[in-house]
Amino acid sequence: MPDPGPVAPPPAPDYDDHGVPSLDYVRDKIETRYATSLGAAELAQESEEARSIEEQEAERERAGKAKLDEIRRSMGR
């Protein structure tokens, strides 16, 4: 029996014969990455450092509003 030559391996289950991924495979990959990034952001917000940064931003916002109010009062508004 003659050797038929090299045989191409079958495509992965989520790819077609041309090596193109299926829409479901791509969607699942995107959703997984999105969920991972949401989880990382949620964990980062709960850290002590993130709370400190939020407090600093809030203080800066209050100081800016107070300065703006002061300027308006000095202008007679």
N, C-alpha and C positions, 0 to 999 in steps of 0.2 A: 504494500500500500504506500503510495507516494506521500511525502510530507506536504500538507496544504500551505505551508509557509506561516509567517507570523499571524496570529489571530488577535484582533483588537479586543481589549477587555470590554466587557459590557459597561454601558454608561451607569453612573450612580443613579439610584432610584429617583432622585429629585432633578435629574437632568435628562434632556432628550438625546437622541442619537448624535446630534451635532454639538453637544456639550453646552447647550443653553439651559440655564436653570428654570424651573417651573415658576409660575407666578406665586403659587402657594409657598414655595421654598423661600423666595425673595421676601414675601410678606412676613413670613414667620421670622426671618432673620432681622428685618427692620423692626418688628414689634419687640423682639427680644432685646435689641440694642436700646430701643426707646424706654422699655421698662427698666433696664439696667441703669440708664442715665437718670430716670426719675427717682429710682431708689437711692442712687448715689447723692443726688441733690437733696433728697429728704434727710438722709443721714448727715449730710454736711450742715444743714440748717439746724439740726438738733445739737450740734457740738457746742462746747463752751466758747470756742473762738468765734463761731458764727453769731452767737448771741451777743458777744462783746462788740462785734462789728456792727450789728443791727442797732445796738444801743448808741454807738458812736455816731452812726448815720442819723438816728433820731435826734440826738443832741445837736448835731450840726444843723439839722432842719429847724429845730426850735430856735437856735441862735440866729439863723438867717431870717426867720420870720420876725423875731424880736427886733433885729436891726432894721428890717424893712419898715416895721411899724414905727420905729424911732425916726427914721428918715421922713416918713409920711407926716408925722406929727410936727417935725421941724419945718416942713414945707407948708404947714397950715391946712392939711387935708384932714 
